Each structure stands twice: as structure tokens, then as C-alpha cells.
């Protein structure tokens, strides 16, 4: 205790005592050691195993395929790659970026949607690292002129983790990006998704329908797949035949026949969708509607008595309908099949018991008033308006001011008025007008409500 008190006094920082298990202590100790500590020893071993010619080269193109094969079998390179994968998975990273910067190799992890540099390596290891990753991913070692895609699995801390790998040729050498997918990770219940009372009720009602289509829109990495899995998890899978077409399979859902599409052999979403219709399905989940053929098949499936869940790329919920029309789906087919159009984004959560309290006045109040100006009073009364919001406030316990992410939603429901608009004037502005009459909240408004509840900082609202 004397030592702790001395350190606290010297640093002018208070401390708190907690009781933790030995396993937790080891985990925390490893996080403080960092990547560099574990990789340094492997690098020194690698130095002795590389020949003078190999250690003096720079860039991925400087070592031949035979040399790469030998190097990647060396324990030091294997350890470096394994350590990077381990730390990324343990740190809840969604992606790993390995790139040649000319004078160094930069390794970055994307955590909570933000890229941060986690490790700097010497350029001499670039070829060996990329070769090791290619071997794991079953890629061609000697192909460096064009991008390649691959995947592999690893067991980390008792969890099976899938890595989806992409290589990309750049000026200094190939760049590798690995998407991390924990297929054994549990799926949250619908109540824990941060949905408003209205939105939760709409989704619950939609997934009980015997047929129709629910589409989720948003950019890559906005949590669309997670929402789809959550919806599937709510369904009685004993009494329904549920099939999914995915690229890749991100979570394992008991009771769902999950199929991995493989475009390289002709097994696309469209091809898979045709085959699922021969499997006597009740519910079909299609990972993404990417083209005209898939869109038309999904609509036909919904018309013929199946419940279809899928994703599509648009900026908001109102944009889903014009996007389907652009893909070649007739408006008179959209009206009777589409149940919900959902848009979503991910926002960062503020650290518990942190944040700078600021009153809702001035520019903040003006912004809020403008956002809610076209929402009728009947719906405004349900908004939990607050007198203050929080701004990010960095603390020793929370150096970023935020930790974790939550989704914000925008849900458009098909009704008689919207059906008429689709058949007459399916413009995004007109669809949005009908949605507002329904009480639809925009993505930004949903974020404002979360800011009122002190769940997210105001800075996240301004990003929408």
C-alpha cells in the first residue's frame, strides 16, 4: 500500500482498488505489454534467419516465391502473425490493416469504427508477413499484380474466429486487410438493440408476417447483418423452415440453414435464391441485394408466400424504394411486398460517468428545433426532450471519451398512402413526407434522443 500511495502522490492521480481473478490479471497485463513487447523477440529471431540479401530488400516484390515459402514456415513470422491476430480479436477490432508505408510497415486495428495504429514493423518483414497471410488464406503466393480474396479460421481464447482477407497491390507493395468475424459470438435480443418503442413494435409485427419483405439499408460496417441476425433469432425456428444466403456467414444461428455463397464458382445470391425456393422455405434471409436479378427474385419470393429479409445500399429508409425501382423492380410489385424499409448507422457510446454537461441552448437548440420542425405534435409528445446533453470529456479511465457503439434507426412502414405514392410519384422527397406523417424519426433524430438520454455524446449527432 505504501508503494501505491507513493505512486499516487507522485503522479497526483487517485486510485481505486478492485478484486479480480488471476485470469483477469493476466489479460490486463497482456494488454499493457502491448503488441510491441511480444513481437520484438520474434523480430530478433527473424533477423538471424534472414540471409543478408533477404534482409536488405524492401517491398513485397523483392523476394521470390520460393524464398517466401521458406520464410513463412519460420517460427518467428508465424508468431508475429499469430500475435497480431490474437491482439486484434481480444481488443474487439473489426478489421486489421497491414500496409507498406515506404520506410515502415504499419499495422492498424479498427475498433468502434475508428482506425488506430497498433504496431510499426521494419520493412524487411513485409514479404514474409504477406506470404504467411496468403498461405493461411489459400491465395497465390506469386500473384502480386492484382487483388486477391481469401479466408481462414483460427481458434483464439476458445473462440473460433473467421478472418476474411483481401490483398491489394499498392506503390510500395501489397496491402492486406482482414475482417474479423466471431461466428460464436452471441446475438443480442431485440430489446437490447436501442430501438425506440415505435420501431421495436414495427419490427416485432413485421417478423410475424407470413410473407413480405423487410429491407435494411446502410453503408458497409453499419451493423445491418447484426440486425438481420437479431430478427432471425426472434423467430420460432422450430415451426418455420429458415434459410439464409450469406457472404460470409458471420454468426451461427441454431435452427437456420445458413449457406455461404461463392461467386467464383457461380454460386451467387441470385443462384442461391433460386435453389432456396425449392427447399420449402418459410423465411429467407439474403445477405445483400446487389443486382437486378437478385432484387426481382427476392420480390417474387415475397409475392409467393415467403418472408424475405435482406440488405440494400441506400442513404436512408426513403431511398430504398427508388433504389429497387432503379434495379428494375416494377413499382406495382413493391407496394404489396415491402413491409418495412429500415436505415441504420452506428454511433459511439459515451463512457459511463463521463462527459461534459452542456445546456441545450444556442446552436444546439436551434439544430434540434430544425430537425423536429416537420414532426407533428402528436408524435413530439413522445420525445424525451432534455435540458442538457453531453460532450466528450477525456479521462484517465477513458482516454477516447467513448467506448463501444450502438445503432440508430430510421424505419419506414408500408401503408395505403405510401402504396399510392409508389404507384404515382415514387420520389424520395414524397416518400419521406409520408414517412413523417407516420411518425418516422430520422437517423439524426434517433441519435438526438440517445443524446438526450446521455447515451452518446453530441459530437456523434453532428456526424449524421
Buried (B, 14 or more C-beta within 10 A) or exposed (E): EEEEEEEEEEEEEEEEEEEEEEEEEEEEEBEEEEBEEBBEEBBEBBEEBBEEEBBEBBBBBBBEEEBBEEBBEBEBBBBBBBBBBBBBBBBEBBBBBBBBEEEEBBBBBBBBBEEEEBBBBBBBBBBBBBBBBBBBBEBEBEBBEEEBEBBBEBEBEEEEBBBBBBBEBEEBBBBBBBBBBBBEBEBBEBEEBBBBEBBBEBBBEBBEBEBBBBBBBBEEBBBBBBBBBBBBBBBEBEEBBBBBBBBBBBBEBEEBBBBBBEEEEEBBBBBBBEEBBEEEBBBBBBBBBBEBBBBBBBBBBBBEEBBBBBBBBBBBBBBBBBBBBEBEBEBEBBBBBBBBBBBBBBBBBBBEEBBBEEEBEEEBEEBBEEBBEEBEEEBEEEBEEBEBBBBBBEEEEBEBBBBEBBBBBBBBBBEEEBBEBBEEEBEBEBBBBBBBBBBBBBBBBBBBBBBBEBBBBBBBBEEB
